[in-house]
Amino acid sequence: MDRSRCAVFVDRDGTVNKDVDFLVSPNQLQIIPRSDSAIRELNNLGVKVFIVTNQSGIARGFLTEETVAEIHRELSSQLRSAGAYIDAYYYCPHLPGVDDPRYNVECECRKPKPGMLLQAAREHNVDLRQSFVIGDRCRDVDMGKNVGAGTVIVATGYGAQEKDDCIADFFAPDLYGAVQFVKKKIESR
């Protein structure tokens, strides 16, 4: 298997960092314990790691796209200090029904639709059927299933409440546990 074509798509809020309802400032960012180690293990495995996140707070006027970029720079900085990195960030700013016409869009990138995955696959030569999606919501699992990727739901964030409402390939206590499952799958190929 060509690991360079494999990727792990990770939800941000509730999976990598603590979910604070709407993360609107880099100062609110708190990485969930062991998430940095999990991402570092994926980096060491030679697979790409992408953040894929719905950011309806932009459409709602809670934060700007510039603030999302600042939050991602802070997340990258914190991960770098732990020897880990994200290959690229993808987010959906849209929310049908809001007043702002820039964001009142029925798009293909809002989870569970697979637009962010498809864009990353095009831009980074990723085989989605050899890849994995990890998140704390059924919409993360459904997004992965929509492209034939492996799926893991984590207990952090909303995962403990949502795990019985969707069928993921694996349920893990956190991102670190999810990555152990993914590593076994990749190494057995």
C-alpha positions in Angstrom: 0.0 0.0 0.0 1.2 3.5 -0.9 1.0 5.4 2.4 1.6 8.7 0.7 -1.9 8.4 -0.9 -3.5 7.5 2.5 -4.9 10.3 4.7 -6.6 10.7 8.0 -9.2 13.4 8.1 -9.8 14.7 11.6 -12.6 16.8 12.9 -11.3 19.7 15.0 -13.7 20.7 17.8 -14.4 17.9 20.2 -11.8 15.6 18.6 -8.5 17.5 18.6 -9.4 20.4 20.9 -12.0 20.8 23.6 -15.4 21.9 22.2 -16.3 25.2 23.7 -19.6 25.6 21.7 -18.1 28.2 19.4 -14.4 28.6 19.4 -14.0 32.3 18.5 -10.5 33.1 19.7 -7.1 31.4 19.6 -7.0 32.0 23.4 -9.8 29.5 23.9 -7.9 26.7 22.2 -7.2 23.7 24.5 -5.9 20.5 23.0 -7.5 17.4 24.3 -4.9 15.3 26.2 -3.0 12.9 23.9 -4.3 14.5 20.7 -0.9 15.9 19.9 0.7 12.5 20.4 -1.9 10.9 18.2 -1.2 13.3 15.3 2.6 12.8 15.8 2.1 9.0 15.4 0.2 9.6 12.2 3.0 11.9 10.9 5.6 9.2 11.8 3.5 6.6 10.0 3.9 8.6 6.7 0.2 9.4 6.2 -1.2 12.9 5.6 -3.3 14.5 8.3 -6.0 17.0 7.5 -8.4 18.9 9.7 -11.9 19.1 8.3 -14.3 21.3 10.3 -17.7 22.9 9.9 -17.4 26.5 11.0 -21.0 27.9 10.9 -19.9 30.5 13.5 -18.6 32.4 10.5 -22.0 32.5 8.8 -23.6 33.4 12.2 -21.3 36.3 12.6 -19.5 35.0 15.7 -16.1 35.0 14.1 -14.4 35.8 10.7 -12.5 33.6 8.3 -9.4 35.5 9.4 -10.0 34.4 13.0 -10.4 30.8 11.9 -7.0 31.2 10.2 -5.5 32.6 13.5 -7.0 29.6 15.4 -5.5 27.2 13.0 -2.1 28.9 13.2 -2.3 28.6 17.0 -3.3 24.9 16.8 -0.4 24.3 14.4 2.0 26.1 16.8 0.8 24.0 19.8 1.1 20.8 17.7 4.6 21.8 16.4 5.8 22.2 20.0 4.8 18.5 20.5 6.6 17.4 17.3 3.3 17.0 15.3 1.8 18.8 12.3 -1.3 19.1 10.2 -0.8 18.9 6.4 -3.7 21.2 5.6 -6.9 22.7 7.1 -10.3 22.6 5.4 -13.4 24.3 6.8 -17.0 25.0 5.7 -18.2 28.6 6.6 -21.7 28.0 5.1 -25.1 27.8 6.8 -28.3 27.8 4.8 -30.8 30.3 6.1 -28.4 33.0 7.5 -28.8 36.6 6.5 -25.3 37.0 5.0 -25.6 36.0 1.3 -21.9 35.1 1.2 -22.6 32.2 3.6 -26.3 31.4 2.9 -25.3 28.7 0.6 -26.5 25.1 0.1 -22.9 23.9 -0.4 -21.1 20.6 -1.0 -18.6 21.2 1.8 -20.8 21.2 4.9 -20.6 17.9 6.7 -21.9 15.3 6.1 -21.4 16.2 2.5 -17.9 15.2 1.3 -16.8 18.4 -0.4 -13.8 19.0 2.0 -12.6 15.4 1.5 -12.9 15.7 -2.2 -11.0 18.9 -2.3 -8.2 17.6 -0.2 -8.1 14.4 -2.3 -7.7 16.5 -5.5 -5.1 18.9 -4.0 -3.0 16.2 -2.2 -3.4 13.1 -4.4 -5.2 11.1 -1.7 -7.1 7.8 -2.3 -10.2 8.3 -0.1 -11.0 4.6 -0.1 -7.7 4.0 1.6 -8.2 6.8 4.1 -10.0 7.4 7.4 -12.3 10.0 9.0 -12.2 10.5 12.8 -14.7 12.7 14.6 -17.1 13.1 17.5 -20.3 13.5 15.5 -22.4 11.3 13.3 -22.0 13.8 10.5 -18.2 13.1 10.6 -18.9 9.3 10.2 -21.5 9.9 7.5 -19.0 12.2 5.6 -16.5 9.4 5.6 -19.0 6.8 4.6 -20.0 9.0 1.7 -16.6 8.5 0.1 -15.9 5.0 1.2 -13.3 5.9 3.9 -12.9 4.1 7.2 -14.6 5.8 10.1 -14.0 6.3 13.8 -16.1 8.1 16.3 -14.5 9.3 19.5 -16.0 9.6 23.0 -14.7 13.1 23.5 -16.8 16.1 22.5 -20.3 14.9 21.4 -19.1 11.4 20.7 -20.3 9.7 23.9 -23.9 11.0 23.2 -23.9 10.3 19.4 -22.1 6.9 19.2 -25.4 4.9 19.3 -27.0 7.0 16.5 -24.5 6.2 13.8 -22.5 3.1 12.7 -18.8 3.8 12.6 -16.1 1.2 12.0 -14.7 1.8 15.5 -15.5 3.7 18.7 -12.5 5.0 20.6 -12.2 6.9 23.9 -10.3 9.7 22.2 -8.2 10.6 19.2 -5.2 8.7 20.5 -7.3 5.5 20.7 -8.7 6.2 17.3 -5.2 6.5 15.9 -4.2 3.1 17.4 -7.1 1.5 15.4 -6.1 3.3 12.2 -2.5 2.4 12.6 -3.4 -1.3 12.9 -5.5 -1.1 9.8 -2.8 0.6 7.8 0.0 -1.6 9.0 -2.1 -4.8 8.2 -2.5 -3.7 4.5 
